Amino acid sequence: MHGGFAAAAENTGHENGSAYALSHPEKIIDFGDRAAHEMTVTAKAAIAAFYGNPPKRSYMNECGGGTIAALKEAQKYPEDYDGVVVGGFAAHLTHHTFAQMWIWQSTHKDAASVIPPAKFPAIHEAALAACDAKDGVKDGVIENPPACKFDPGVIECKGPDSNTCLTAPQVKAARKLYAGPTNPRTGQQIYSPLYPGSELGWGQLTGDAPIFIATDFFKYFVFKNPNWDYKTRPINFDGDVALADAPANLPVNATDPDIKKFVARGGKMMLWGGWNDAGVPPLEVVNYYNSVVKTVGAKTAMSAVRLYMVPGVGHCGGGEGTDHFDLLPALQTWTEQKQAPREIVAARIENGKEVRTRPLCAYPEIATYKGSGSTDDASSFICKKP
């Protein structure tokens, strides 16, 4: 126990990779929702047996892959938890793997389109030069990336190739990353793009081979062929999306915005995402939040759901932003004392020392400098809509 909690965990019904989807397809349901629900039921029974009383409150705090379980609990098993924290929104698996393959294929169309990691800092600095100061503070962080109008063509090489410029094919590849995956026939957006500011995180998805989670998913979920080769059979962003969205695969998504039953019993949900997230591009969590608001109604959503988008932060942490914060205490206060959260103070730690604090604002508000005071102090900022 820690902080008055008893904790439980599970392995989503499998170990290691995704081969289970081919050999034991029923485990797709385990992965998508059953494992977390069964863990919860069993854990509550064990707690009651050991302590003599059931738990007074139940919370789930997840980031990344665990967000499927946390969201599915609220969507499908609303009695299980009183509140959930959901960060690094990886809950649209059938599509975010396309985003990951889009990034790799865009930067490996041919040898000329490859962007060496040594060039990422130059792209990043150019993005900061375009948008860092737009919030009134030049601090190495883009506060509102969706409002940033940045074209990597501004650093296209005028002379010999170097690490401070991009060749024409590299400019084209970078533009595709900022555009995000789209269906070439319909033009429909398949998943979130990357945003200006995320460039230092591109290396995880632009290496010599695509990221394992994506290739594993396509082998066993989409093509059902362990011998599929991304080199000889590249991903098709039209027909392959339909294959991925086959009914048998859909349990791995947790995108249902209808959480009315969860909200009706007093459940609270706190979502967060890093604007610099390259592994799971961040617009998806914004889209999900907006869908929830539309589905349950704005007034109801205000009573039960908050979204915090964190500038300069990558997947579940890291980056140049203020990535040290804990939403769970705020969730507990909201649930148990009916005190709704507003801004959450986050910190940046360097060499073990706090060097900056900044308010995390409830979306769609952003942290805005008051015009006086230290720009490294949260009290010098207010939250307001851009």
C-alpha positions in Angstrom: 0.0 0.0 0.0 1.0 3.6 -0.6 -0.9 6.7 0.3 -3.8 4.7 1.5 -4.2 2.7 -1.7 -4.1 -0.9 -2.5 -2.8 -1.4 -6.1 -3.5 -4.0 -8.8 -2.0 -4.7 -12.2 -2.6 -7.1 -15.1 -0.9 -8.1 -18.4 -3.9 -7.6 -20.7 -4.2 -11.3 -21.1 -0.9 -11.9 -23.0 2.9 -11.6 -22.9 5.2 -9.9 -25.4 4.0 -9.2 -28.9 0.7 -9.4 -30.9 0.9 -12.9 -32.3 -2.0 -13.8 -30.0 -4.3 -11.9 -32.4 -3.6 -14.6 -35.0 -3.3 -17.7 -32.8 -5.9 -16.8 -30.1 -8.1 -14.1 -31.5 -10.3 -14.2 -28.5 -7.5 -12.6 -26.6 -8.2 -9.4 -28.6 -11.1 -8.9 -26.3 -8.9 -9.6 -23.2 -6.5 -6.9 -24.4 -9.2 -4.4 -25.3 -11.3 -4.5 -22.1 -11.9 -7.8 -20.4 -8.5 -8.1 -18.6 -8.8 -4.7 -16.9 -12.3 -5.3 -15.8 -11.6 -8.8 -14.5 -8.6 -7.5 -12.7 -10.7 -4.8 -11.1 -13.4 -7.2 -9.9 -10.9 -9.6 -8.5 -8.8 -6.9 -6.8 -11.9 -5.5 -5.1 -12.8 -8.9 -3.8 -9.3 -9.6 -2.6 -9.2 -6.2 -0.8 -12.5 -6.9 0.9 -11.3 -10.3 2.0 -8.0 -9.0 3.4 -9.1 -5.8 5.0 -12.6 -6.8 5.9 -14.1 -3.9 3.9 -14.3 -3.1 0.2 -12.4 -0.1 -1.1 -14.0 3.2 -0.4 -12.9 4.7 -3.7 -11.3 3.3 -6.9 -9.1 5.2 -9.3 -7.1 4.3 -12.4 -4.1 6.4 -13.4 -2.7 5.4 -16.8 -0.5 6.8 -19.6 0.3 5.3 -23.0 -0.9 1.8 -23.7 -2.8 1.6 -20.4 -5.2 4.4 -21.6 -7.2 1.8 -23.5 -8.0 0.1 -20.3 -8.7 3.3 -18.4 -11.1 4.7 -21.0 -12.8 1.4 -21.6 -13.5 1.1 -17.9 -15.3 4.5 -18.0 -17.1 3.7 -21.3 -18.1 0.1 -20.7 -17.8 -0.6 -17.0 -18.9 2.6 -15.4 -19.3 1.1 -11.9 -15.7 0.0 -11.7 -13.9 3.3 -11.0 -14.8 6.6 -9.4 -12.2 8.5 -11.5 -9.6 7.9 -14.2 -6.5 9.8 -15.3 -5.7 9.3 -18.9 -2.4 10.5 -20.5 -0.6 9.8 -23.7 -3.9 8.9 -25.5 -3.0 5.6 -27.2 -6.6 4.5 -27.3 -7.2 4.4 -31.1 -4.8 1.6 -31.9 -6.3 0.7 -35.3 -5.4 4.2 -36.5 -2.4 5.4 -34.5 -0.3 2.6 -36.0 -1.1 4.2 -39.4 0.3 7.5 -38.1 3.5 5.7 -37.0 3.9 4.1 -40.4 3.1 7.4 -42.2 6.0 9.0 -40.4 8.4 6.2 -41.3 7.2 5.8 -44.9 7.3 9.6 -45.5 10.9 9.7 -44.4 11.9 6.5 -46.3 10.1 7.0 -49.6 13.6 6.8 -51.1 17.2 7.5 -49.9 16.8 11.2 -50.6 13.8 11.6 -48.3 15.6 10.3 -45.2 16.1 13.0 -42.6 19.3 12.3 -40.6 18.8 12.8 -36.8 21.6 15.3 -36.9 19.2 17.7 -38.7 16.4 17.5 -36.2 17.8 20.3 -34.0 17.9 22.6 -37.0 14.2 21.9 -37.8 13.4 22.4 -34.1 15.2 25.7 -33.9 13.4 26.9 -37.0 10.0 25.9 -35.5 10.8 27.8 -32.3 12.0 30.8 -34.2 8.6 30.8 -36.0 6.3 30.4 -33.0 8.0 30.3 -29.6 7.6 34.0 -28.8 3.9 34.2 -30.0 2.7 33.6 -26.5 4.7 36.6 -25.3 7.4 34.5 -23.7 10.5 33.2 -25.4 11.3 30.1 -23.4 12.1 27.3 -25.9 8.5 26.0 -25.8 5.6 26.6 -28.2 2.6 27.2 -26.0 -0.1 26.6 -28.6 1.2 24.4 -31.5 -2.0 24.2 -33.5 -1.8 28.0 -34.0 1.8 27.7 -35.2 2.2 28.4 -38.9 5.6 26.8 -39.7 6.9 25.6 -43.0 10.2 23.6 -42.9 10.9 25.0 -46.3 12.4 28.1 -44.6 15.6 26.1 -44.0 15.8 24.5 -47.4 19.4 24.3 -48.5 20.5 27.2 -50.6 24.0 25.8 -51.1 25.7 22.5 -50.1 23.8 20.1 -47.9 24.6 20.3 -44.2 23.1 19.6 -40.8 21.7 23.1 -40.7 19.4 22.8 -43.7 17.1 20.4 -45.5 17.3 19.2 -49.1 14.1 19.6 -51.2 13.1 15.9 -50.7 13.7 16.3 -46.9 11.5 19.4 -46.9 8.7 17.4 -48.6 9.0 14.6 -46.1 8.9 17.0 -43.1 5.8 18.7 -44.5 4.1 15.3 -44.7 4.8 14.8 -41.0 3.2 18.1 -40.1 0.2 17.2 -42.3 -0.4 13.8 -40.9 -1.8 10.7 -42.5 -4.6 11.1 -44.9 -6.6 8.8 -47.3 -5.1 9.5 -50.7 -8.5 8.9 -52.4 -10.9 10.8 -50.1 -8.5 13.2 -48.4 -9.9 12.2 -45.0 -7.6 12.6 -42.0 -6.7 9.2 -40.6 -4.9 10.4 -37.4 -3.3 13.4 -35.8 -0.3 15.1 -37.4 2.9 15.9 -35.6 3.2 19.5 -34.4 5.9 22.2 -34.5 8.1 21.7 -31.4 8.1 17.9 -31.6 11.1 17.5 -33.9 13.6 16.3 -31.2 11.3 13.3 -30.7 11.1 12.2 -34.4 14.0 9.8 -34.1 11.9 7.1 -32.4 9.8 6.8 -35.5 12.3 7.6 -38.4 15.0 5.0 -37.7 16.2 2.3 -40.0 13.0 0.3 -39.4 9.4 1.3 -38.4 8.6 1.1 -34.7 7.8 -2.4 -33.5 4.3 -1.8 -32.2 3.2 -0.7 -35.7 4.8 -3.6 -37.7 3.6 -6.1 -35.1 0.0 -4.8 -35.4 0.0 -4.9 -39.2 1.4 -8.5 -39.2 -1.1 -10.0 -36.8 -4.2 -7.7 -36.7 -4.4 -6.3 -40.2 -2.8 -8.7 -42.7 -2.8 -11.8 -40.4 0.5 -12.7 -42.0 3.6 -13.1 -39.8 5.7 -12.8 -42.9 4.5 -9.4 -44.0 7.4 -7.2 -45.0 7.0 -3.4 -44.8 9.8 -3.0 -47.4 8.1 -5.1 -50.2 4.5 -4.3 -49.3 4.2 -0.7 -48.0 1.1 0.4 -46.1 -1.8 1.6 -48.2 -3.6 4.5 -46.4 -6.9 3.7 -48.1 -7.8 0.0 -48.2 -5.6 -1.0 -45.4 -7.4 1.3 -43.0 -10.6 -0.6 -43.7 -8.8 -3.9 -43.0 -7.6 -2.5 -39.7 -11.1 -1.4 -38.7 -12.5 -4.9 -39.2 -15.1 -5.6 -36.4 -12.9 -8.3 -34.9 -10.1 -5.7 -34.2 -12.3 -2.9 -32.8 -12.1 -4.0 -29.2 -8.6 -2.6 -29.0 -10.0 0.9 -29.5 -11.4 2.9 -26.7 -12.9 5.9 -28.5 -16.5 5.8 -27.5 -17.4 9.3 -26.3 -20.6 8.1 -24.6 -19.6 8.1 -20.9 -23.0 9.2 -19.7 -23.4 6.3 -17.2 -20.0 6.9 -15.8 -20.8 10.6 -15.3 -24.2 9.9 -13.9 -22.8 8.0 -11.0 -20.3 10.8 -10.2 -17.3 9.5 -12.2 -14.6 12.0 -13.1 -12.1 11.9 -16.0 -8.9 13.9 -16.4 -7.2 13.7 -19.8 -3.8 15.0 -20.7 -1.5 15.0 -23.6 1.9 16.4 -24.6 1.9 18.7 -27.6 5.4 17.4 -28.5 4.3 13.7 -28.5 5.7 12.0 -31.6 4.9 8.4 -30.6 1.2 9.0 -30.3 0.5 12.4 -32.0 -1.6 14.5 -29.7 -4.6 15.8 -31.6 -6.4 12.5 -30.9 -7.0 13.3 -27.3 -8.3 16.8 -28.2 -10.7 15.1 -30.7 -11.8 12.6 -28.1 -12.5 15.3 -25.5 -14.5 17.4 -28.0 -16.5 14.3 -28.9 -17.3 13.6 -25.2 -18.4 17.3 -24.8 -20.7 16.9 -27.8 -22.1 13.6 -26.7 -22.8 14.3 -23.0 -23.4 18.0 -23.4 -21.2 20.9 -22.5 -22.7 21.4 -19.0 -22.4 17.8 -18.1 -18.9 17.6 -19.4 -17.8 20.6 -17.4 -18.9 18.7 -14.2 -17.0 15.6 -15.0 -14.2 15.9 -17.6 -11.1 18.0 -18.0 -8.4 18.0 -20.6 -4.9 19.4 -20.0 -2.6 19.8 -23.1 1.0 20.2 -22.0 3.3 22.4 -24.2 6.8 21.1 -24.9 6.2 17.6 -23.5 6.5 14.3 -25.3 4.8 10.9 -24.8 4.0 10.6 -21.1 6.8 13.0 -20.2 10.1 14.4 -21.3 10.9 17.3 -23.6 11.6 21.0 -22.8 8.3 21.7 -21.1 7.1 21.4 -17.5 6.6 17.6 -17.4 6.5 17.1 -13.6 2.9 17.1 -12.3 0.4 14.7 -10.7 -3.2 14.8 -11.7 -4.3 12.1 -9.3 -4.6 14.4 -6.1 -6.7 16.8 -8.1 -8.9 14.0 -9.3 -9.4 12.7 -5.7 -10.3 16.2 -4.5 -12.7 16.6 -7.3 -14.3 13.2 -6.7 -14.4 13.2 -2.9 -14.7 16.9 -2.0 -16.6 18.1 -5.1 -13.9 20.8 -5.8 -13.5 21.0 -9.5 -9.9 21.5 -10.7 -8.7 24.4 -12.7 -5.1 25.0 -13.5 -2.6 22.4 -12.3 0.9 23.7 -11.4 3.6 21.7 -13.3 7.4 22.0 -12.9 10.5 21.5 -15.0 13.3 19.7 -13.2 16.9 19.9 -14.3 19.7 18.2 -12.5 17.4 17.6 -9.6 16.4 21.2 -9.2 13.1 22.9 -10.0 13.9 25.6 -12.6 10.5 26.5 -13.9 6.8 26.2 -12.9 3.9 26.8 -15.2 0.1 26.4 -14.9 -1.4 23.6 -17.0 -4.7 25.0 -18.1 -8.0 23.2 -18.7 -8.5 23.0 -22.5 -9.1 25.1 -24.5 -7.4 27.7 -22.3 -3.6 28.2 -22.5 -1.1 29.7 -20.1 -0.7 33.4 -20.9 1.9 35.7 -19.5 0.5 38.5 -17.4 3.2 40.9 -18.7 5.3 41.1 -15.5 7.0 38.8 -13.1 9.4 35.9 -13.7 8.5 33.8 -16.8 9.8 30.8 -14.8 7.1 31.3 -12.1 3.6 29.9 -12.6 2.1 32.9 -10.7 3.1 35.2 -13.6 0.6 33.4 -15.9 -3.1 33.2 -16.2 -5.2 30.7 -18.0 -7.4 32.0 -20.8 -8.6 31.1 -24.2 -6.3 31.9 -27.1 
